[in-house]
Amino acid sequence: MHNDLFSIGGLTVHGYGLCIGLGIAAALLLIWRRAEERRLDVKTVNTLVLLILAAGFAGAKIFFLFAHWSEFRANPPGALGSEGFVVYGGIVCGLGAAYLYCRKRSLPFLCWADCFVPGVALAQGFGRIGCFLAGCCFGKPTDSIFGVVFPAGSAAPAGVPLWPVQLFSAAGDLLLAGTLLLLEKKRRGDGLLTGAYLLLYSVGRFLIEFLRADPRGAVGIFSTSQFIALFAAAAAAVILLLRKRGTSHE
């Protein structure tokens, strides 16, 4: 919960940025190892990595601006320059860009997506630890023993015990990455990991939203993330259903 970790000269290392960097590095190592095991083309892997990173960051920022539209209209440079991102924006745009690339190159999208998604979940876990250090994406006040008090200067309200939803999310993302790797050892087939990732992440995100208190927009009775989670879970169900039908005809 201390975002400013240390300074070297005039450069301050922030916990949020450091965790994002570590998450990307860990994800890349895992993706490259998995690609090598599958004998996937290295050049295509690197192209997809760069494409997903660019589209993912852009999408996460665009979704953030939509969720904080009033802030963006009041102060566009401030909103654009903030550290705010929406994970679902990164997932949607990253997967969308990868799908379009694979379709253009006549590559099996689900095969490539299955190679990448455990690394994506791993990176998200590190990112949520960064959220905890910065105090963003904070939880509701609580009197439970799990309550965490953030200091003044963080994004979370100071001096009030809050649910550490960032750590809950980090644990869930890391557990999801491990689950996907174990699932692959038991059963193979294109689309299994992608469908499982979307389904399990969406369910977890939908539930954790009930404990969050940071402003993030709403669609009716649902938060923006819960609303998107419904569509992500539906997409996961379609992928798993089509995969099951395809498997049954093999």
C-alpha positions as CSV (number, residue, x, y, z in Angstrom):
1,M,0.0,0.0,0.0
2,H,3.0,2.2,-0.5
3,N,3.2,3.1,-4.2
4,D,6.4,5.2,-4.0
5,L,8.9,2.4,-3.3
6,F,12.3,4.2,-3.7
7,S,14.0,6.9,-5.6
8,I,17.2,7.0,-7.6
9,G,18.3,10.5,-8.3
10,G,15.2,12.3,-9.6
11,L,13.5,9.0,-10.7
12,T,10.9,7.5,-8.3
13,V,10.0,3.8,-8.8
14,H,6.3,3.3,-8.2
15,G,4.9,-0.1,-7.0
16,Y,2.1,0.0,-9.6
17,G,4.4,0.4,-12.5
18,L,6.9,-2.1,-11.2
19,C,4.3,-4.7,-10.7
20,I,2.9,-4.2,-14.2
21,G,6.5,-4.6,-15.6
22,L,7.1,-7.7,-13.6
23,G,3.8,-9.1,-14.7
24,I,4.5,-8.5,-18.3
25,A,8.0,-10.1,-18.0
26,A,6.6,-13.2,-16.2
27,A,3.9,-13.5,-18.8
28,L,6.4,-13.3,-21.6
29,L,8.6,-15.9,-20.2
30,L,5.7,-18.3,-19.7
31,I,4.3,-17.6,-23.2
32,W,7.7,-18.1,-24.9
33,R,8.2,-21.4,-23.0
34,R,4.8,-22.6,-24.0
35,A,5.2,-21.6,-27.6
36,E,8.5,-23.4,-27.8
37,E,6.9,-26.6,-26.4
38,R,4.2,-26.3,-29.1
39,R,6.8,-25.5,-31.8
40,L,4.9,-22.4,-32.7
41,D,6.6,-19.9,-35.0
42,V,8.8,-17.5,-32.9
43,K,8.3,-14.5,-35.2
44,T,4.5,-14.9,-35.1
45,V,4.6,-15.3,-31.3
46,N,6.5,-12.0,-30.9
47,T,4.2,-10.2,-33.4
48,L,1.2,-11.3,-31.5
49,V,2.8,-10.3,-28.2
50,L,3.4,-6.8,-29.4
51,L,0.0,-6.5,-31.0
52,I,-1.8,-7.8,-27.8
53,L,0.2,-5.4,-25.6
54,A,-0.5,-2.4,-27.8
55,A,-4.2,-3.2,-28.2
56,G,-4.6,-4.3,-24.6
57,F,-3.2,-1.1,-23.1
58,A,-5.1,1.1,-25.6
59,G,-8.4,-0.9,-24.8
60,A,-7.9,-0.7,-21.1
61,K,-7.4,3.0,-21.2
62,I,-10.4,3.6,-23.6
63,F,-12.7,1.5,-21.4
64,F,-11.4,3.5,-18.4
65,L,-12.3,6.8,-20.1
66,F,-15.8,5.5,-20.9
67,A,-16.3,4.4,-17.3
68,H,-15.1,7.8,-16.0
69,W,-16.6,9.9,-18.8
70,S,-17.5,12.9,-16.6
71,E,-13.9,13.1,-15.4
72,F,-12.6,12.8,-18.9
73,R,-14.9,15.6,-20.1
74,A,-13.9,17.9,-17.2
75,N,-10.2,17.3,-17.6
76,P,-9.1,15.2,-20.7
77,P,-5.3,15.6,-20.2
78,G,-5.6,14.5,-16.5
79,A,-7.8,11.5,-17.4
80,L,-5.5,10.4,-20.2
81,G,-2.4,10.8,-18.1
82,S,-3.8,8.9,-15.1
83,E,-2.8,5.4,-14.1
84,G,-6.4,4.2,-14.5
85,F,-7.1,1.2,-16.7
86,V,-10.0,-1.2,-17.0
87,V,-8.9,-4.9,-17.3
88,Y,-11.8,-6.0,-19.4
89,G,-10.9,-3.3,-22.0
90,G,-7.4,-4.9,-22.3
91,I,-8.9,-8.4,-22.5
92,V,-11.5,-7.5,-25.1
93,C,-9.2,-5.4,-27.3
94,G,-6.2,-7.7,-26.9
95,L,-8.2,-10.9,-27.9
96,G,-9.9,-9.0,-30.6
97,A,-6.7,-7.8,-32.2
98,A,-5.2,-11.3,-31.9
99,Y,-8.3,-12.8,-33.6
100,L,-8.2,-10.4,-36.5
101,Y,-4.4,-11.1,-37.0
102,C,-4.9,-14.9,-36.8
103,R,-7.8,-14.6,-39.3
104,K,-5.8,-12.6,-41.7
105,R,-2.9,-15.0,-41.5
106,S,-5.2,-18.1,-41.6
107,L,-3.9,-19.2,-38.2
108,P,-6.0,-21.3,-35.7
109,F,-7.0,-18.5,-33.2
110,L,-8.0,-20.8,-30.3
111,C,-4.8,-22.7,-30.5
112,W,-2.8,-19.5,-30.2
113,A,-5.1,-18.0,-27.6
114,D,-4.7,-21.2,-25.5
115,C,-0.9,-20.6,-25.6
116,F,-1.3,-17.1,-24.3
117,V,-4.1,-17.0,-21.7
118,P,-2.2,-18.6,-18.7
119,G,0.4,-15.8,-19.1
120,V,-2.4,-13.2,-19.3
121,A,-3.8,-14.4,-16.0
122,L,-0.3,-14.4,-14.5
123,A,0.2,-10.8,-15.6
124,Q,-3.1,-9.8,-14.1
125,G,-2.1,-11.2,-10.7
126,F,1.0,-9.1,-10.6
127,G,-1.1,-6.1,-11.8
128,R,-3.5,-6.4,-8.9
129,I,-0.7,-6.4,-6.4
130,G,0.3,-3.1,-8.0
131,C,-3.2,-1.9,-7.5
132,F,-2.9,-2.8,-3.8
133,L,0.3,-0.8,-3.5
134,A,-1.3,2.2,-5.2
135,G,-4.5,1.9,-3.3
136,C,-6.6,1.9,-6.5
137,C,-9.5,-0.5,-7.2
138,F,-10.2,-0.4,-3.4
139,G,-12.9,-2.2,-1.5
140,K,-15.8,-1.2,0.7
141,P,-15.4,-0.4,4.4
142,T,-15.4,-3.4,6.7
143,D,-15.1,-4.3,10.3
144,S,-13.7,-7.8,9.6
145,I,-10.2,-8.9,10.6
146,F,-9.3,-8.7,6.9
147,G,-9.8,-4.9,6.8
148,V,-6.7,-2.9,5.5
149,V,-6.1,0.7,6.3
150,F,-4.5,2.7,3.5
151,P,-2.2,5.7,4.3
152,A,-2.9,9.3,3.2
153,G,-1.8,9.9,-0.3
154,S,-3.0,6.6,-1.8
155,A,-5.9,6.3,-4.2
156,A,-8.0,4.6,-1.5
157,P,-9.7,6.5,1.4
158,A,-7.2,6.9,4.2
159,G,-7.8,5.8,7.8
160,V,-10.7,3.5,7.0
161,P,-10.5,-0.3,7.1
162,L,-11.4,-1.6,3.7
163,W,-11.7,-5.0,2.1
164,P,-8.4,-5.8,0.4
165,V,-10.1,-6.7,-2.8
166,Q,-6.9,-6.1,-4.8
167,L,-5.2,-9.0,-3.0
168,F,-8.3,-11.2,-3.3
169,S,-8.2,-10.5,-7.1
170,A,-4.4,-11.1,-7.3
171,A,-4.8,-14.5,-5.5
172,G,-7.6,-15.4,-7.8
173,D,-5.7,-14.5,-10.9
174,L,-2.6,-16.4,-9.9
175,L,-4.8,-19.4,-8.9
176,L,-6.5,-19.1,-12.3
177,A,-3.1,-19.2,-14.1
178,G,-2.2,-22.4,-12.2
179,T,-5.6,-24.0,-12.8
180,L,-5.3,-23.4,-16.5
181,L,-1.8,-25.1,-16.6
182,L,-3.2,-28.1,-14.6
183,L,-6.3,-28.3,-16.8
184,E,-4.2,-28.5,-19.9
185,K,-2.2,-31.5,-18.5
186,K,-5.4,-33.5,-18.0
187,R,-7.2,-32.5,-21.2
188,R,-6.1,-31.0,-24.5
189,G,-7.9,-29.4,-27.4
190,D,-8.1,-25.9,-28.9
191,G,-10.3,-23.5,-27.0
192,L,-10.3,-25.3,-23.7
193,L,-8.0,-22.9,-21.9
194,T,-9.5,-19.8,-23.6
195,G,-13.0,-20.8,-22.7
196,A,-12.1,-21.8,-19.1
197,Y,-10.2,-18.5,-18.7
198,L,-13.0,-16.3,-19.8
199,L,-15.6,-18.3,-17.8
200,L,-13.6,-18.5,-14.5
201,Y,-12.3,-14.9,-14.7
202,S,-15.8,-13.6,-15.4
203,V,-17.4,-15.4,-12.5
204,G,-14.7,-14.3,-10.1
205,R,-14.8,-10.7,-11.3
206,F,-18.6,-10.6,-11.1
207,L,-18.5,-11.7,-7.5
208,I,-15.5,-9.5,-6.4
209,E,-17.3,-6.4,-7.7
210,F,-19.8,-6.7,-4.8
211,L,-16.9,-5.8,-2.4
212,R,-15.5,-2.9,-4.5
213,A,-16.2,0.7,-3.7
214,D,-14.2,2.7,-6.2
215,P,-16.1,4.6,-8.9
216,R,-16.1,2.5,-12.1
217,G,-19.4,3.2,-13.8
218,A,-22.7,1.3,-13.9
219,V,-25.1,-0.2,-16.4
220,G,-28.5,-0.6,-14.6
221,I,-28.1,-2.6,-11.5
222,F,-24.7,-3.9,-12.5
223,S,-21.3,-2.3,-12.4
224,T,-19.6,-1.8,-15.8
225,S,-17.4,-4.8,-15.1
226,Q,-20.3,-7.0,-14.0
227,F,-22.2,-6.1,-17.2
228,I,-19.2,-7.0,-19.4
229,A,-18.7,-10.2,-17.3
230,L,-22.1,-11.4,-18.4
231,F,-21.1,-11.2,-22.1
232,A,-17.6,-12.7,-21.4
233,A,-19.2,-15.7,-19.6
234,A,-21.6,-16.1,-22.5
235,A,-18.7,-16.1,-25.0
236,A,-16.9,-18.6,-22.9
237,A,-19.9,-20.9,-22.9
238,V,-20.1,-20.7,-26.7
239,I,-16.4,-21.5,-27.0
240,L,-16.7,-24.5,-24.7
241,L,-19.9,-25.7,-26.3
242,L,-18.5,-25.5,-29.8
243,R,-15.3,-27.2,-28.7
244,K,-17.3,-30.0,-27.1
245,R,-19.3,-30.5,-30.3
246,G,-16.1,-30.5,-32.4
247,T,-14.5,-33.0,-30.1
248,S,-17.5,-35.3,-30.2
249,H,-17.2,-35.5,-34.0
250,E,-13.5,-36.4,-34.0
